[in-house]
Amino acid sequence: MFVVDALNNPTEVTLLVSELREDGMRAVRSYGSRAFRKQMDAANKSGARYTVVLGKDEAERNAVAVRNMETGEQLEVPRQLVAGWIQARNGAGGSQR
């Protein structure tokens, strides 16, 4: 899974990546101040099945956007439920990219 920072808030992204890893998931992110499009390009190149986007609108609702990189489908998921949501879609092996 790839985490994209559309908030320009590296602390929040680091926290989310840590939380996902604690839940047994492989999570990576871009470092530095890359533009949103560049981060999405990196997510696509990484081969990640899902991209989690921390965006302003979602943050106001304590949620994240989760994009299935294979289908392009994007849904809003409550932030505290994102790991379980992705694990449920990956089956028992929640450590999928």
C-alpha positions in Angstrom: 0.0 0.0 0.0 1.2 3.5 -0.8 0.2 6.5 1.3 -0.1 9.9 -0.5 0.1 13.2 1.4 -2.3 15.7 -0.1 -2.3 17.7 3.1 1.4 18.6 3.0 1.6 17.2 6.6 4.5 14.7 6.8 3.8 14.1 10.5 0.3 12.8 9.8 1.5 10.6 7.0 4.2 9.2 9.1 1.7 8.4 11.8 -0.7 6.7 9.4 2.1 4.6 7.8 3.2 3.5 11.3 -0.3 2.6 12.3 -0.8 0.5 9.1 2.5 -1.3 9.7 1.5 -2.0 13.3 -1.6 -3.6 11.9 0.7 -5.9 9.8 0.4 -4.1 6.5 3.2 -3.1 4.2 3.0 0.6 3.8 5.3 3.0 2.0 5.2 6.7 1.1 7.1 9.4 -0.7 9.5 11.6 1.2 10.2 15.2 0.6 7.7 17.7 -0.7 6.6 16.0 -3.9 3.5 17.3 -5.7 0.3 15.2 -5.4 0.6 14.0 -9.1 4.3 12.9 -8.5 3.2 11.0 -5.4 0.4 9.3 -7.4 2.9 8.4 -10.2 5.2 6.9 -7.5 2.3 4.9 -6.1 1.5 3.6 -9.6 5.1 2.6 -10.2 5.4 0.9 -6.8 2.9 -1.8 -7.8 0.8 -1.1 -4.8 -2.7 -2.5 -5.0 -4.2 0.3 -2.9 -3.2 4.0 -2.4 -4.4 5.8 0.7 -4.8 9.5 0.2 -4.7 11.9 3.1 -6.6 14.9 1.7 -8.1 18.0 3.2 -11.7 17.2 2.7 -11.3 13.7 4.1 -9.3 14.9 7.0 -12.1 17.2 8.0 -14.3 14.1 8.3 -11.6 12.0 10.0 -11.4 9.8 6.9 -9.0 8.9 4.0 -9.6 8.2 0.4 -8.6 4.7 -0.7 -8.0 4.0 -4.3 -7.9 0.6 -5.9 -5.0 1.0 -8.3 -6.1 -1.8 -10.5 -9.7 -0.6 -11.1 -9.4 3.1 -10.3 -12.3 2.9 -7.9 -11.9 5.3 -5.0 -13.9 5.3 -1.8 -13.8 7.3 1.4 -13.1 5.2 4.5 -13.0 6.3 8.2 -9.3 6.7 9.1 -9.4 4.5 12.1 -10.9 1.6 10.0 -8.7 1.8 6.9 -6.3 -1.1 7.8 -9.3 -3.5 8.5 -11.1 -2.3 5.4 -8.1 -3.1 3.2 -7.3 -6.4 5.0 -10.9 -7.5 4.4 -10.5 -6.9 0.7 -7.2 -8.7 0.5 -8.5 -11.8 2.4 -6.5 -13.2 5.2 -3.2 -11.9 3.8 -3.5 -8.3 4.8 0.2 -7.6 4.1 -0.5 -7.2 0.4 1.0 -4.1 -1.2 
